[in-house]
Amino acid sequence: MRKEWRLPEEKEFWYTGTNWLQILLDKYDSEIRKKILLLLWRTWFLRDNCVHSDGKETISRPVMFLVQYEEEIRNLSLSAVGQGNKSCWSLSASGHTTPRNQPNVEPNAQRKEPSEGVVKLNTDAAFLSGTGQAWASAIARDHTGHVVFSASKSMNKCR
């Protein structure tokens, strides 16, 4: 990753006590903090792949994934829209990207917004049958694309 990103030296990632991560993040600017957190997030994903799946991941694929992921994040802009005591968040892309895992998607296809006065709810879930762990999430958007609410839940004892 250091060939692609400016990151702290290896010894900075060593566990030095209960607050090692907060101390590490506090030393750097927001750009490096973001990269550290993305790196740790992807590392945890790879750890789960080794423990719960086949564990057959090359070194180069996670690097390419993180570089592309950071680029996609950079292409997105997030802005708050106030509504009295509440605020909604609007997420808009500055460029069009085609989902990698959906080969049947038209190159110029765009997300369909619900009709005015309608809220669209998208959900997703994951389940590990061996451990009974499960996760669920939902996000609701109005006709303008503003997030009305989002929620996620981790469940440790699912059947």
Buried (B, 14 or more C-beta within 10 A) or exposed (E): BEEEBEBBEEEBBEEEEEEEBEEBBEEBEEEBBBBBEBBEEBBEEBEEBEEEEEEEBEEEEBBEBBEEBBEEEEEEEEEEEEEEEEEBBBEEEEEEEEEEEEEEEEEEEEEEEBEEEEEBEEEEEEBEEEEEBBBBBBBBBBEEBBBBEEEEEEEEEBE
